[in-house]
Amino acid sequence: MLGLLPAPCPLNAQEVSAKETIIHQIVQYIKDKNVRIPEETLRRMANTVYAESRLYALDYRLVLAVIRVESNFKQEAVSNKGARGLMQVKPSLAKYIAKDAGISVKGTTCLAEPEKNVRLGVYHLSQLMEDFEDLGLALHAYNTGPAKLKGKLVRADEPTNKFAKRVLKEYQNTIEVLPEDE
């Protein structure tokens, strides 16, 4: 897949109002998690989560669940395997998908930038959703890598993954407190 997407349709006044309501609710949701992020950064992050989720036809609440499980909304988070930022994107993955995602990646420090990290993470998750056509499997692949998961599937192992289960549980929690995007 070349990463070519149709141009987004302009939003009408009612859609802009609904978008702003959701952005406000995302900001409040993150604040309720005792996250200490400057208001301006938080709003940009919420806007990016919303916009990228819409762009790739993912539920923004799912993206928030991934971020919560991956980094607990800590933009400077680094895993013991080198994954970085809100959505815990590995530098090698970022370099590999950057061109298709239309994102400039120079070094690892840019992965701490909420907007770039979310854009890369959402793009990657959307690709996994296309590849696996199953939310649980896509989340498993997001965590362990698609090649490793495909190896398990070829061997007919039952793919079980604590990460996927945690994200699905958090996703259910976000569904209960945040509105569906229409």
N, C-alpha and C positions, 0 to 999 in steps of 0.2 A: 504494500500500500504506500502510495506516495505522500500521503498526508494532505492531499488537496481536499478542501472543504468548501461547501457552498457559502456564499457571503451571507452573514446573518441579516435577517430582516430588521428594519428599523422598528423600534418600540413605539407604540402609541402612548398617549398621556396616561391611560389607565394602566398599561403595562409598566410604565416608568414608576408610577405610584406603588404598584404591587412589588416591583423590584426593590424600591427604596425601603418598603416595609420589611421585606425579607432580609435585606442587608442589615437593617437595624436589629432585627431579631437574631441574626447570626452574631453580630457584635455583642449583643447582650448574652447570648448563649455562651460565648467564649469567656466573657467577663465573669459569668456565673461559675466558671470552672477555676476561678481564682488565678487566672492568667494575667501576668503583669506585662502588658504590651502597651506602648504609647497609643493613644486614641487614633492618631493619623495612620499609624502602621496597621492597627487593627481594622480600620475601615478599608484600607487598601487590600488587606488580606481577605476580608469578607467579600469585597467586590470581585477579587480574582477567583475565589472559590465559586462564587455564583456564576460569573461569566464563563469560566472554563467548563464548569459542569454543564451549563446550557449548550456551549459550543460542541461538546462531545456527547450530548444526550445522556448524561449521568445525573443522578439525583444528588443535589448539593449536600443533602444530609448524609449520604454515603461518604462523600469526600470528607466531610467534617468528622465522621466516625473513623476513617482511616487516619486522619491527622491526629485525632485524640489518642488512638491506640499506638501509632508510630512514635509520636514525639510529645504528646500531651501539650501541644501548641507551643513548644519551645523551638523557635526558629534556628537556634544555634546547636540543636541536638546533633550528636555524632554517635553512631552505634559502634560496638566493638568490631564490626565488620566494615566500618568506614562509610556507612550510609549517612547522609547528612540532611539537615533541615526538617521542615514540618512534615513532609511526606517520606522522609528517609530515603532519598534517592542516592544511589551509589554514583560516584564520579564516572566510573566506566560506563554505566547505563546512560547517564546524562550526555556524555560525549557521543554515544552510539545513537541516541534518539533525537538529539538537539536539532539537526537539520530537518528531519521529517516533521518535528514539532514546530519548526519556525522560530527557534530560540537560540540566541547566541550564548554559548557556554565557554567561558575562559577561566580555567582553573577551578579549584574546589570552593573558593570563598563565595562564588556567586550562588552556590547551593544553599547558603544561609539567607539569601534574599527571598522573602516569602513569595513574592510574585513569580519569580522564575521557578522556584521549587514546586509550587502548586501547579504551575503550568506544565512542568515536566511530569510530575506525578499523575496528574489527571489524564494527560495524553497517554502515558504508559498504561494506566488502569483501563482506559477506553480500548486500547489495543488488545489488552488481555481479555476484556469482555468480548471483543469480536472473535478472538482466537478460540476461547474456551466455551463461549455461549452459556456460561453458568456463573452466577455471582460467587458462589463458594469456591469453585475452581479458580476463577480469576483472582480472588483474594489470596488463595493459597499460592498461586503463581507469583503474585505481587511480592509475597514474603520470601518464597524460596527460590524463585526464578522459574521461568517457563520451561526451560530444558530439563531441569530436575523433576518438575512435576510431570512432564510428558513421559519421562522415563518411568515414573511410578505408574502412570496410566497404562503404558505398554505392558508392564508386568502385571497389570490388573490388581495392583495394590489399592486398597481403599484409601483415597487421599484424605488424611485427617490432619488438621493443622490448628493449633491453639490460636494462632494469629487470626485466621479466618473466623473462627468461632467468636473471638473477642470483638472483632470488627462488626460482625453481624449482630451481636448483642448491643454494642454501642449504637449501631445503625437503628436498631429498634428503639432505643432510648431517644435518639434524635427525632425519629418519626413521631414519637409521642409528644414532643415539646415544640417542634418547629413545623410550620405549615408546608404543605406540598406546593411546589412551584407549578403554576398552570400555564 
